């Protein structure tokens, strides 16, 4: 009898609560914080129109709660500060909840009207990060540097795993939804989307090629199949499968930006940091450190 064989509960417990390096989570915190900072910074010329009572009359059918332009600017600039603190890893126990509250404020004031999945994904990520905010600054942060934290410090895996599982559910759920929707059964949906208000010069160029209908039909089927696979492929480290899906996922979301002008979905490739093997990240950081030390020795 093999006494070393783990039970299902033991395997789940190890998966969720084993001690792991904080580097993948820290890299995601930096990338996600910068993403949110840029996300809000682009609204600077339209703060009054989008977030004050000069432009917002009835947010979520509740009239009269939009602030004055002065207050809207104050909340807006505070939001930029919260996102910057999140990226820097400064007092994450405080600024992560503030980042969530400020995002929800702007969401219910304006973003909710768009009903876009990337906004809801941002909210979910921020909620999860609030639950484990004390883990976010354990590495690659202002506080970890000031406290001279050791590189071998570990954190419980549950927050990293939870965020990774959300990425898998997001991809799989998107593919599942499209596979059952009647308008996603042919390439017509792709043609209409490329020719819609989302379209770009690149999409209009693609349409001008007059490619056969089977090309668009095949593209839609391939997209759904890809979304079913990638959520699981990001976990598989054998035979470089994980790295292949890193590249494919990045190229997919980059193409969405190029052909449909939706850069917000570049959020998804940022989550790939959570799947990175910590040992490879440590090797890369050590390489950067050695390179910087070498540069300091040069005249």
Phi and psi in degrees as a GROMACS rama.xvg file:
@    title "Ramachandran Plot"
@    xaxis  label "Phi"
@    yaxis  label "Psi"
@TYPE xy
-88.3055  103.854  UNK-2
-79.2861  -10.8925  UNK-3
-85.2445  -8.09928  UNK-4
-69.7779  128.365  UNK-5
-84.3345  145.301  UNK-6
-77.8732  167.611  UNK-7
-60.5426  -42.9025  UNK-8
-64.9316  -37.0326  UNK-9
-67.2908  -38.5972  UNK-10
-66.491  -41.9727  UNK-11
-64.9305  -40.8147  UNK-12
-63.3814  -41.5277  UNK-13
-66.4045  -41.9128  UNK-14
-60.2067  -41.1251  UNK-15
-88.2847  -31.5681  UNK-16
-124.283  10.0181  UNK-17
-66.4647  156.791  UNK-18
-83.4134  124.486  UNK-19
-130.991  169.626  UNK-20
-68.293  142.09  UNK-21
-80.7693  -2.1  UNK-22
-61.5608  -47.4158  UNK-23
-58.4904  -42.8522  UNK-24
-65.5534  -38.208  UNK-25
-67.8071  -40.6523  UNK-26
-62.2298  -41.0103  UNK-27
-65.264  -40.7413  UNK-28
-58.4575  -44.7801  UNK-29
-62.8744  -49.793  UNK-30
-64.669  -42.6361  UNK-31
-67.1641  -41.6376  UNK-32
-62.9916  -43.1221  UNK-33
-65.083  -39.2637  UNK-34
-58.8068  -47.4992  UNK-35
-66.8518  -36.3807  UNK-36
-61.9906  -46.7491  UNK-37
-68.1698  -37.4174  UNK-38
-54.5313  -45.1922  UNK-39
-82.6128  -32.2152  UNK-40
-60.1903  -32.5429  UNK-41
-68.6241  -15.2959  UNK-42
-89.1854  1.69053  UNK-43
-53.5166  -44.3078  UNK-44
-70.1736  -13.415  UNK-45
-119.338  23.9718  UNK-46
-59.3918  -47.169  UNK-47
-63.1091  -40.8  UNK-48
-70.8287  -39.2169  UNK-49
-94.187  -26.6369  UNK-50
-128.166  6.43158  UNK-51
-122.595  171.902  UNK-52
-72.8557  -0.456151  UNK-53
-79.689  -21.2725  UNK-54
-124.553  -25.4443  UNK-55
-105.739  115.487  UNK-56
-96.7761  -47.5085  UNK-57
-136.491  76.3463  UNK-58
-66.3165  122.494  UNK-59
50.5823  39.9824  UNK-60
63.4308  22.1996  UNK-61
-119.405  94.211  UNK-62
-69.6554  151.31  UNK-63
91.4176  4.19826  UNK-64
-100.112  -8.97781  UNK-65
-65.775  136.456  UNK-66
-78.86  171.02  UNK-67
-69.1391  162.384  UNK-68
-57.2365  -39.7852  UNK-69
-62.7066  -47.3044  UNK-70
-66.7991  -36.5925  UNK-71
-61.4113  -43.0913  UNK-72
-64.6907  -40.0779  UNK-73
-61.8354  -47.5822  UNK-74
-64.0574  -39.5092  UNK-75
-62.2436  -48.4391  UNK-76
-69.8726  -31.727  UNK-77
-63.4836  -39.4215  UNK-78
-60.984  -43.7474  UNK-79
-58.6795  -39.9894  UNK-80
-65.0325  -41.6287  UNK-81
-61.4846  -42.7834  UNK-82
-67.8378  -36.5771  UNK-83
-65.7615  -42.0972  UNK-84
-63.859  -36.3759  UNK-85
-63.5772  -45.0067  UNK-86
-63.3346  -37.683  UNK-87
-79.5986  -12.6367  UNK-88
72.7125  34.2332  UNK-89
-99.5774  117.742  UNK-90
45.3022  59.0904  UNK-91
-64.45  -25.3041  UNK-92
-62.897  -23.768  UNK-93
-99.9815  -47.9829  UNK-94
-82.6245  -18.6015  UNK-95
-68.9772  -47.8683  UNK-96
-62.0336  -36.7814  UNK-97
-66.0166  -36.0594  UNK-98
-63.8071  -41.2672  UNK-99
-63.7994  -46.732  UNK-100
-62.1732  -44.2436  UNK-101
-67.4633  -36.5857  UNK-102
-66.7202  -42.9031  UNK-103
-61.5592  -36.8398  UNK-104
-58.9953  -50.4417  UNK-105
-70.5633  -29.9464  UNK-106
-64.4397  -51.7775  UNK-107
-72.2581  -20.9339  UNK-108
-78.2189  -35.1088  UNK-109
-147.711  -49.9718  UNK-110
-59.5072  -32.9224  UNK-111
-60.6437  -25.8404  UNK-112
-62.2391  -33.6933  UNK-113
-72.2932  -27.7057  UNK-114
54.8063  48.6396  UNK-115
-97.7709  140.916  UNK-116
-67.1414  -28.9933  UNK-117
-68.2248  -30.8901  UNK-118
-66.8194  -41.8604  UNK-119
-67.2209  -33.9642  UNK-120
-66.5289  -39.6575  UNK-121
-59.5669  -44.1119  UNK-122
-61.7966  -44.516  UNK-123
-61.5776  -45.2593  UNK-124
-59.6702  -44.339  UNK-125
-65.2261  -38.4784  UNK-126
-62.3145  -48.1867  UNK-127
-60.9434  -41.7063  UNK-128
-67.8806  -29.4824  UNK-129
-65.2561  -35.875  UNK-130
-65.1273  -28.8341  UNK-131
-126.518  39.4318  UNK-132
-60.0986  -29.1036  UNK-133
-69.4222  -15.4695  UNK-134
-83.8462  -19.619  UNK-135
-71.0825  -22.3936  UNK-136
-109.328  20.6403  UNK-137
-75.8578  -15.5351  UNK-138
-153.939  152.968  UNK-139
51.8608  45.886  UNK-140
-139.491  165.517  UNK-141
-60.2289  -44.498  UNK-142
-70.3852  -39.1628  UNK-143
-66.5646  -33.4432  UNK-144
-70.8651  -41.6817  UNK-145
-69.8777  -27.4595  UNK-146
-92.427  -0.215467  UNK-147
53.373  46.7068  UNK-148
-60.9293  142.562  UNK-149
-75.7039  145.06  UNK-150
-68.0508  -17.7198  UNK-151
-91.798  9.68097  UNK-152
-67.0693  139.192  UNK-153
-116.352  159.686  UNK-154
-132.205  159.308  UNK-155
-66.2717  143.095  UNK-156
-78.8494  -8.25238  UNK-157
-61.2186  -38.6362  UNK-158
-69.0569  -45.0488  UNK-159
-60.5313  -44.2935  UNK-160
-65.2263  -39.759  UNK-161
-62.9958  -43.1295  UNK-162
-65.8291  -39.9498  UNK-163
-63.993  -42.2974  UNK-164
-63.4653  -36.0786  UNK-165
-64.3138  -38.172  UNK-166
-62.5928  -45.0535  UNK-167
-61.2038  -44.8029  UNK-168
-64.1574  -38.2895  UNK-169
-62.1011  -49.0396  UNK-170
-65.0382  -49.5783  UNK-171
-63.779  -42.459  UNK-172
-63.9152  -37.3954  UNK-173
-63.5588  -45.4602  UNK-174
-64.1975  -39.7362  UNK-175
-64.6865  -43.1676  UNK-176
-59.9864  -47.6517  UNK-177
-66.3273  -33.2585  UNK-178
-67.9346  -22.8345  UNK-179
-100.6  -16.804  UNK-180
-77.8626  129.339  UNK-181
-57.757  -38.5887  UNK-182
-75.3666  -4.99958  UNK-183
-102.132  16.8014  UNK-184
-92.1289  -13.3087  UNK-185
-132.201  173.609  UNK-186
-79.3903  -1.03236  UNK-187
-60.7164  -36.4393  UNK-188
-62.9263  -36.3335  UNK-189
-70.2083  -41.9024  UNK-190
-63.0143  -44.4693  UNK-191
-65.3604  -37.8003  UNK-192
-68.007  -42.4408  UNK-193
-63.5207  -28.9017  UNK-194
-94.8392  2.14096  UNK-195
-87.1426  -169.921  UNK-196
-63.9629  -19.1328  UNK-197
-74.2841  -18.9091  UNK-198
-62.9244  154.799  UNK-199
-125.403  179.088  UNK-200
-59.5061  -34.5459  UNK-201
-66.857  -40.925  UNK-202
-69.5148  -38.1314  UNK-203
-65.7082  -35.8691  UNK-204
-63.9734  -42.6172  UNK-205
-62.1816  -42.2612  UNK-206
-65.7158  -32.1832  UNK-207
-68.3033  -15.1149  UNK-208
-74.098  -14.0658  UNK-209
54.3133  47.8731  UNK-210
-66.6962  150.95  UNK-211
-64.4144  158.373  UNK-212
-61.2489  -32.4724  UNK-213
-62.7627  -27.3984  UNK-214
-62.5195  -45.5086  UNK-215
-72.5044  -35.9232  UNK-216
-61.6633  -45.6177  UNK-217
-64.5806  -38.648  UNK-218
-63.233  -40.9719  UNK-219
-66.7602  -45.739  UNK-220
-62.8294  -40.6801  UNK-221
-65.3707  -37.0933  UNK-222
-63.1121  -46.6457  UNK-223
-62.6273  -44.1449  UNK-224
-61.7469  -41.2129  UNK-225
-63.1709  -42.3715  UNK-226
-68.4284  -30.3214  UNK-227
-65.5484  -38.512  UNK-228
-83.1291  -40.8614  UNK-229
-63.1384  -35.6459  UNK-230
-59.1969  -29.4971  UNK-231
-93.2146  -34.341  UNK-232
-63.2468  -27.8085  UNK-233
-65.7729  -18.219  UNK-234
-89.9113  -22.1641  UNK-235
-86.1579  113.94  UNK-236
-95.1666  -5.59223  UNK-237
-73.3598  144.317  UNK-238
52.0142  31.6137  UNK-239
61.4433  20.5412  UNK-240
-60.6528  -40.7276  UNK-241
-60.0725  -45.7999  UNK-242
-64.9915  -35.7093  UNK-243
-61.628  -43.0584  UNK-244
-72.0221  -29.8054  UNK-245
-57.2924  -48.2959  UNK-246
-68.2171  -46.1976  UNK-247
-62.7077  -41.607  UNK-248
-64.0364  -42.5286  UNK-249
-62.0735  -45.8028  UNK-250
-65.1727  -36.375  UNK-251
-62.7334  -49.2661  UNK-252
-71.5455  -30.0729  UNK-253
-65.374  -38.3002  UNK-254
-67.4621  -33.9246  UNK-255
-62.543  -39.221  UNK-256
-65.5857  -45.3193  UNK-257
-69.6998  -43.968  UNK-258
-92.6805  -20.7295  UNK-259
-126.638  1.92426  UNK-260
54.3864  47.2144  UNK-261
-122.835  79.6747  UNK-262
-72.1606  -15.2191  UNK-263
-60.2325  -29.1017  UNK-264
-75.236  -1.80344  UNK-265
-67.6274  -7.33988  UNK-266
-56.5208  -38.5313  UNK-267
-61.3541  -48.0265  UNK-268
-61.1706  -25.5093  UNK-269
-64.5634  -28.8167  UNK-270
-71.1548  -13.6922  UNK-271
-64.7921  -21.763  UNK-272
-56.8753  -31.9049  UNK-273
-66.4104  -24.3025  UNK-274
-93.043  -11.2313  UNK-275
-60.6254  137.07  UNK-276
-63.0141  124.656  UNK-277
-56.9716  -33.9167  UNK-278
-66.2486  -34.041  UNK-279
-70.6198  -36.5622  UNK-280
-64.4359  -42.4439  UNK-281
-63.1246  -40.8085  UNK-282
-62.6766  -40.9197  UNK-283
-65.9237  -41.9257  UNK-284
-65.5937  -40.6912  UNK-285
-63.4859  -37.1315  UNK-286
-63.0523  -43.0462  UNK-287
-63.3225  -41.9687  UNK-288
-63.8115  -45.0274  UNK-289
-63.7338  -38.7416  UNK-290
-64.9691  -40.7204  UNK-291
-69.0936  -38.2429  UNK-292
-65.2418  -37.055  UNK-293
-64.0171  -41.642  UNK-294
-62.6143  -34.9093  UNK-295
-68.1388  -24.099  UNK-296
-81.0774  -15.8783  UNK-297
-74.0364  146.067  UNK-298
